[in-house]
Amino acid sequence: MFDVIIAGCGPTGALLAAELRLHDVRVLVLEKETEPVSFVRIVGLHIRSIELMAMRGLLDRILEHGRKRPAGGFFAAIDKPVPEGLDSAHTYLLGIPQPVIVRLLEEHAVRLGAQVRRGCAVAGFEQDDDGVTVELADGEQLRSRYLVGCDGARSTVRKLLGVGFPGEPARTETLMGEMEVGVPREEIAAKVAEVRETHQRFWLRPFGEEVYSVLVPAAGVSDRAEPPTIEDFRQQLRVITGTDFGVHSPRWLSRFGDATRLAERYRVGRVLLAGDAAHIHPPIGGQGLNLGVQDAFNLGWKLAAQVRGWAPEPLLDTYQAERHPVAEDVLDNTRAQTELLSTEPGPQAVRRLLTELMDFDEVNRHLIEKITAIGIRYDFGAGPDLLGRRLRDIGLKQGHLYDRLHRGRGLVLDRTERLTVEGWSDRVDLIADPTAALDVPAVLLRPDGHVAWIGEHQQDLDDHLSRWFGLP
Ligand SMILES: Cc1cc2nc3c(=O)[nH]c(=O)nc-3n(C[C@H](O)[C@H](O)[C@H](O)COP(=O)(O)OP(=O)(O)OC[C@H]3O[C@@H](n4cnc5c(N)ncnc54)[C@H](O)[C@@H]3O)c2cc1C
């Protein structure tokens, strides 16, 4: 008997497993692939995800494998600088291949005590009042109290749950891969520059000594899961550029579409959905993985509270209430970006206009805060603007705030030195620090770093501790 079974060990499933282990929840991750995928999507961690890694003490390890790049210029690839004074200690994009992120997150989860079983596909399940019986493809049955589908865009869990996945089907498909080329670099650079003036969905970029990363529109839309061939690339390169650059010796080849869909519900009883299983959209702006790990960060402590028995009644439902609107917003911004990448005259005119508007700092800032997810404000009721937002990593008398969040517990940061968390000290920490760089007397932070209360009175704090962390 496990507390939680997670279907899928992608970035979402691996991080969720780790978050649950911080609270001693017995977790099993079932992954259908026998080996970790080597498929290198060029993935960037945006500011909020980088902050999450810092909050769990993972950032140094991740930085060793990534390359810092400017955080600006992501919205529809409109080239603008990062606005001054973004509210974060980590105002960069971290370029890091997806397999490396997955490996680091899986290692983190295992180090914390999660079990990962590879070569095990979830094929069915049944839930009752006490738990979920999960059936594997080979007929083995396992039992847990909760099941979370982190099994990607074609999620078996979502389909079996019967949850609707409305949205738009793919209108375009793009081929992406890494391969060698048969013509000199200078020739490629000149041709690429020329073609990119009219085609945004195209590149040939050197990636290491001999290898090029290639992106080119596919001939049409297929719903095939299997990868394209090198001949598909040659043909499409000829159509778009007039030459196939002599591409050969592929390292890997893949395709992706621009379907946009959002699950109608994130929870049905004891079964929940997170990551691509709950939402898909085109990769413009590089937000999918970020959105998934942020789902996991939101869900982990709430599900742990439910398992450990101290969750206030509606806590688990706040997962959908908070994360569904965030995904809706990401889907919308990728729809908008897709239009802005069109080569039609109308969208091109809108793109030129937006490019001008982004010279206004506020417009540029708004779009960057959206893509990097530092602009998110959950609806915790009426209150100051900080309520519901995440708090940046601020300096403390000793060290930094995020260093004190590694254990995934709640935290009261108290400049008044009068408050206590007595009754909740098994799940909430207290830092009394009159020097903390805060312009309010005290805040209550949830384990995901969002501000759940601002004030100075003990009774008021106790009410909010009960609201988020259950009865003392
Ligand atoms: C070309 C491209 C570029 C991208 N670039 C970015 C980027 O820069 N930034 C960004 O944030 N996102 C990017 N994305 C999106 C990102 O790759 C996905 O959003 C991300 O992989 C979602 O993570 P996940 O863990 O939810 O799902 P997945 O990564 O799909 O993982 C799901 C896992 O579940 C397993 N599984 C499936 N079915 C079962 C089953 N029945 N039982 C057990 N296991 C199962 C799968 O094998 C897989 O390991 C890009 C995507 C593409 C295609």
The ligand as an SDF file (V2000), in Angstrom:
LIG
                    3D

 53 58  0  0  0  0  0  0  0  0999 V2000
   10.3320   21.0240  -29.1570 C   0  0  0  0  0  0  0  0  0  0  0  0
    9.8740   21.3070  -27.7710 C   0  0  0  0  0  0  0  0  0  0  0  0
   10.5220   22.2870  -27.0490 C   0  0  0  0  0  0  0  0  0  0  0  0
   10.0980   22.5610  -25.7560 C   0  0  0  0  0  0  0  0  0  0  0  0
   10.7430   23.5550  -25.0690 N   0  0  0  0  0  0  0  0  0  0  0  0
   10.3170   23.8600  -23.8480 C   0  0  0  0  0  0  0  0  0  0  0  0
   10.9700   24.9020  -23.1010 C   0  0  0  0  0  0  0  0  0  0  0  0
   11.9290   25.5260  -23.5480 O   0  0  0  0  0  0  0  0  0  0  0  0
   10.4990   25.1720  -21.8630 N   0  0  0  0  0  0  0  0  0  0  0  0
    9.4500   24.4890  -21.3150 C   0  0  0  0  0  0  0  0  0  0  0  0
    9.0570   24.7960  -20.1810 O   0  0  0  0  0  0  0  0  0  0  0  0
    8.8270   23.5010  -21.9950 N   0  0  0  0  0  0  0  0  0  0  0  0
    9.2270   23.1750  -23.2260 C   0  0  0  0  0  0  0  0  0  0  0  0
    8.6010   22.1670  -23.9130 N   0  0  0  0  0  0  0  0  0  0  0  0
    7.4630   21.4650  -23.2760 C   0  0  0  0  0  0  0  0  0  0  0  0
    7.9480   20.3720  -22.3360 C   0  0  0  0  0  0  0  0  0  0  0  0
    8.7880   19.4790  -23.0210 O   0  0  0  0  0  0  0  0  0  0  0  0
    6.7440   19.6210  -21.7250 C   0  0  0  0  0  0  0  0  0  0  0  0
    5.7910   20.5520  -21.3010 O   0  0  0  0  0  0  0  0  0  0  0  0
    7.1810   18.7420  -20.5490 C   0  0  0  0  0  0  0  0  0  0  0  0
    7.9050   17.6250  -20.9890 O   0  0  0  0  0  0  0  0  0  0  0  0
    5.9740   18.2610  -19.7230 C   0  0  0  0  0  0  0  0  0  0  0  0
    6.4340   17.4850  -18.6520 O   0  0  0  0  0  0  0  0  0  0  0  0
    5.5150   16.3350  -18.0200 P   0  0  0  0  0  0  0  0  0  0  0  0
    6.3480   15.6990  -16.9510 O   0  0  0  0  0  0  0  0  0  0  0  0
    4.2030   16.9130  -17.6340 O   0  0  0  0  0  0  0  0  0  0  0  0
    5.2310   15.3230  -19.2050 O   0  0  0  0  0  0  0  0  0  0  0  0
    6.2800   14.4410  -20.0290 P   0  0  0  0  0  0  0  0  0  0  0  0
    7.6100   15.0980  -20.1110 O   0  0  0  0  0  0  0  0  0  0  0  0
    5.6020   14.0820  -21.2950 O   0  0  0  0  0  0  0  0  0  0  0  0
    6.4640   13.1400  -19.1440 O   0  0  0  0  0  0  0  0  0  0  0  0
    5.4550   12.1780  -19.0420 C   0  0  0  0  0  0  0  0  0  0  0  0
    6.0800   10.8440  -18.6550 C   0  0  0  0  0  0  0  0  0  0  0  0
    5.0400    9.8890  -18.4590 O   0  0  0  0  0  0  0  0  0  0  0  0
    5.4090    8.6550  -19.0590 C   0  0  0  0  0  0  0  0  0  0  0  0
    4.1840    7.9220  -19.3460 N   0  0  0  0  0  0  0  0  0  0  0  0
    3.3030    8.1270  -20.3530 C   0  0  0  0  0  0  0  0  0  0  0  0
    2.2650    7.2810  -20.2600 N   0  0  0  0  0  0  0  0  0  0  0  0
    2.4910    6.5150  -19.1610 C   0  0  0  0  0  0  0  0  0  0  0  0
    1.7740    5.4630  -18.5160 C   0  0  0  0  0  0  0  0  0  0  0  0
    0.5970    5.0270  -19.0170 N   0  0  0  0  0  0  0  0  0  0  0  0
    2.2840    4.9040  -17.4040 N   0  0  0  0  0  0  0  0  0  0  0  0
    3.4860    5.3300  -16.9030 C   0  0  0  0  0  0  0  0  0  0  0  0
    4.2040    6.3230  -17.4650 N   0  0  0  0  0  0  0  0  0  0  0  0
    3.7120    6.9160  -18.5740 C   0  0  0  0  0  0  0  0  0  0  0  0
    6.2180    9.0730  -20.2750 C   0  0  0  0  0  0  0  0  0  0  0  0
    7.0670    8.0400  -20.7030 O   0  0  0  0  0  0  0  0  0  0  0  0
    6.9880   10.2850  -19.7340 C   0  0  0  0  0  0  0  0  0  0  0  0
    8.2250    9.9120  -19.1590 O   0  0  0  0  0  0  0  0  0  0  0  0
    9.0120   21.8520  -25.2030 C   0  0  0  0  0  0  0  0  0  0  0  0
    8.3610   20.8660  -25.9220 C   0  0  0  0  0  0  0  0  0  0  0  0
    8.7860   20.6010  -27.2040 C   0  0  0  0  0  0  0  0  0  0  0  0
    8.0760   19.5540  -28.0030 C   0  0  0  0  0  0  0  0  0  0  0  0
  1  2  1  0
  2  3  1  0
  2 52  2  0
  3  4  2  0
  4  5  1  0
  4 50  1  0
  5  6  2  0
  6  7  1  0
  6 13  1  0
  7  8  2  0
  7  9  1  0
  9 10  1  0
 10 11  2  0
 10 12  1  0
 12 13  2  0
 13 14  1  0
 14 15  1  0
 14 50  1  0
 15 16  1  0
 16 17  1  0
 16 18  1  0
 18 19  1  0
 18 20  1  0
 20 21  1  0
 20 22  1  0
 22 23  1  0
 23 24  1  0
 24 25  2  0
 24 26  1  0
 24 27  1  0
 27 28  1  0
 28 29  2  0
 28 30  1  0
 28 31  1  0
 31 32  1  0
 32 33  1  0
 33 34  1  0
 33 48  1  0
 34 35  1  0
 35 36  1  0
 35 46  1  0
 36 37  1  0
 36 45  1  0
 37 38  2  0
 38 39  1  0
 39 40  1  0
 39 45  2  0
 40 41  1  0
 40 42  2  0
 42 43  1  0
 43 44  2  0
 44 45  1  0
 46 47  1  0
 46 48  1  0
 48 49  1  0
 50 51  2  0
 51 52  1  0
 52 53  1  0
M  END
$$$$
